[in-house]
Amino acid sequence: MTEQAAGPGFATLAIHAGAPADPALGAGTTQIDQPAGGVYEDIEQAAALFGLEGFGNDFSRSFNPTNATLEERIATLEGGTAALAVASGRAAQFLAFHMLLQAGDELIAGGHRYGGQMHQIDQAYKTFGWNVRWADPVNLESYQRALSPQTKAIFVESFPNPGGRIVDIAAVAKIAKEARVPLIVDNTLATPYLLRPFEHGADIIIHSTTKFLGGHDALTGGLIIDGGTFPWQADARFPLLSAPRPDYGGLVFAETFGNFAFATACRILGLNELGPALSPFNAFLILSGLETLALRMQRHSENALRVAEHLAGHAAVSAVNYPGLSNDPAQALAKIYCPRGAGPVLSCRLAGGFEAAATVIARLRLFSSLTEVGDTRSRASHPASTTHRHLSDLEKIDACAGPEMIRLSIGLEDIADIVADLDQALATG
Ligand SMILES: *Cc1c(COP(=O)(O)O)cnc(C)c1O
């Protein structure tokens, strides 16, 4: 990744973007502004807002200074044209797909075969007639095989669950481009501090801010970021973006809103009509989390690398998946995609199989046993019996979630305490 040649660096933008110093607010430039509705200056202004001739507080509950600051900040950090804040990561996915898929259309999903995500994609989406074809996130041929004339988008996680792997985003972007469909990247586990998918050809980015962006296990939220790159105009396969809207006087989103048409359509035709708005209070908490994102992701990655190195040399561990390790198969991809660090999440196989995995999870004290990842605390989980339990035995192994596998999300505690807890849990007898 190249540093910005001109202009402020990442840590500076994570604190200041979208919130210039404001004498009226004092030093802390983020305020919580929680209106449920806006007051119109006059009926002409109200009519203009409802006709999309201007932006302001209308029915969507999404126009308020706190959410707007968050949207501008994340668009800046990811290098996109515009963003939309919504109630959760799943809401962000849902609204993004709602813009692209109609009944009978297909989505290719790489990864995401876990827990609620799988139910959302495989069950709930089916009720809309959206069909999902699964791809192995790290096997490029599997995306090619999943393509069909009905494909409307490819959706991947930059660091696929259950952790310790990296998707070759540029290669998947090439496949998406040839198929003329947008590539949507879920960048939740990497965050823009470690990896910036737009620089590698992604068209849209999704976040669950519930994880590292908020960072403190204190909120639920989601973001959609528009890369401004996909040519929606005149493409009849994406009518919500390319066809005239009689309800807005014949307006065509792709024409009127140009390189931020996708974010705007998600706001007006998605959030406004379906309702999963982000509370401004949660936007405030996410903004507070973002201020320390660079520091936290550095330390998370340093701690995770130390843990990965320690476990790789431990007799009770038969294998460690962590792209930051010099002999990991994903190390070459890590050098390209995340030179600042390979992130907080790793997975490892225990030599003693399922029994050993269950024992370790039960014995850990500092680590909490939790399927959640992404905050200051260290977490351990056993995917085969939790997030991935609905898969067949073979599918579990394919998804890197075999019975002997545990997943660790390494927190910000002192590294000596983290390692000591793992050692006591791994000790036999
Ligand atoms: C947690 C998570 C989600 C879902 O986000 P919610 O905010 O819980 O709805 C989506 N993608 C990834 C990678 C996640 O870790």
The ligand as a Gaussian input file, in Angstrom:
#p B3LYP/6-31G(d) Opt

LIG

0 1
 C      -19.992000      -9.344000      12.496000
 C      -19.773000      -9.331000      11.041000
 C      -20.812000      -8.993000      10.160000
 C      -22.213000      -8.670000      10.659000
 O      -22.233000      -7.452000      11.294000
 P      -23.373000      -7.014000      12.389000
 O      -22.986000      -5.616000      12.702000
 O      -23.251000      -7.962000      13.530000
 O      -24.677000      -7.126000      11.682000
 C      -20.529000      -8.950000       8.805000
 N      -19.301000      -9.252000       8.332000
 C      -18.287000      -9.599000       9.157000
 C      -16.966000      -9.927000       8.564000
 C      -18.479000      -9.646000      10.530000
 O      -17.462000      -9.989000      11.353000

